[in-house]
Every structure is written in C-alpha cells, then in structure tokens.
Amino acid sequence: MRMRRILGRALAAATLAGLSAIGAVGAAAASSADISRDECAAAGGQVTSRPYSGYVCALPDGTSQPIT
C-alpha cells in the first residue's frame, strides 16, 4: 500500500511538471515579437502576403513571423 502511494505521488509530480513545461513553451511562443521587413531580409527571409492576415516573413528554417 505504501509503494502505491509513493508511485501515485511521483506520477502526480511528473504530470504537474510536464504541464508547467508545456505552459512555459506556449507562453514563449505567444510572446514572440514581430519583426520588421529589414530584419526579415537580414535573416535571409522573404516577405510574403497572406489574405486577411497581412504580411509575414517566411524564414529559411520553415517558420514564419508577422511583419510589423
């Protein structure tokens, strides 16, 4: 019975740690700053237009960021 309680607490702690790590990654992604056209060109990106969402910078690594 004691072993089951210890394993349960360890599982709860691991789950809680995993959720807080996911939240931190999500917050970092949500707070990424927009870049300017000059910064996009300096990073080797290409400015493209998307309907109803404005301009974005398509970076060489496959990601895209909104243009300010």
C-alpha positions as CSV (number, residue, x, y, z in Angstrom):
1,M,0.0,0.0,0.0
2,R,2.8,2.4,0.8
3,M,4.5,1.7,-2.5
4,R,1.3,2.5,-4.4
5,R,1.0,5.8,-2.5
6,I,4.7,6.7,-3.4
7,L,4.2,5.8,-7.0
8,G,1.0,7.8,-7.2
9,R,2.7,10.9,-5.8
10,A,5.6,10.5,-8.2
11,L,3.2,10.3,-11.1
12,A,1.3,13.3,-10.0
13,A,4.5,15.3,-9.6
14,A,5.7,14.3,-13.1
15,T,2.4,15.2,-14.6
16,L,2.4,18.6,-13.0
17,A,6.0,19.3,-14.1
18,G,5.1,18.3,-17.7
19,L,2.1,20.6,-17.7
20,S,4.1,23.6,-16.4
21,A,6.8,22.9,-19.1
22,I,4.2,22.9,-21.8
23,G,2.7,26.2,-20.5
24,A,6.2,27.8,-20.5
25,V,6.8,26.8,-24.1
26,G,3.4,28.1,-25.1
27,A,3.9,31.4,-23.4
28,A,7.3,31.9,-25.1
29,A,5.7,31.2,-28.5
30,A,2.9,33.6,-27.8
31,S,5.2,36.4,-26.8
32,S,7.5,36.2,-29.8
33,A,7.9,39.7,-31.2
34,D,7.0,40.7,-34.7
35,I,9.9,41.6,-36.9
36,S,10.4,44.4,-39.5
37,R,11.0,44.0,-43.2
38,D,14.6,44.9,-42.8
39,E,15.1,42.3,-40.0
40,C,13.4,39.7,-42.3
41,A,15.8,40.5,-45.2
42,A,18.8,40.4,-42.8
43,A,17.8,37.0,-41.6
44,G,17.5,35.7,-45.2
45,G,13.7,35.6,-45.2
46,Q,11.2,36.5,-47.8
47,V,8.3,38.8,-47.2
48,T,5.0,37.4,-48.4
49,S,1.4,38.5,-48.3
50,R,-1.3,36.3,-46.9
51,P,-5.0,37.1,-47.5
52,Y,-6.7,38.6,-44.4
53,S,-3.7,38.3,-42.3
54,G,-1.2,40.9,-43.7
55,Y,2.4,40.3,-44.4
56,V,4.6,37.6,-43.0
57,C,8.3,36.8,-43.1
58,A,9.0,33.3,-44.4
59,L,12.3,32.3,-42.8
60,P,14.7,29.8,-44.3
61,D,14.1,27.3,-41.4
62,G,10.5,27.0,-42.4
63,T,8.9,29.2,-39.8
64,S,7.1,32.5,-40.4
65,Q,6.6,35.6,-38.3
66,P,4.3,38.5,-38.7
67,I,5.7,41.8,-40.1
68,T,5.2,45.0,-38.1
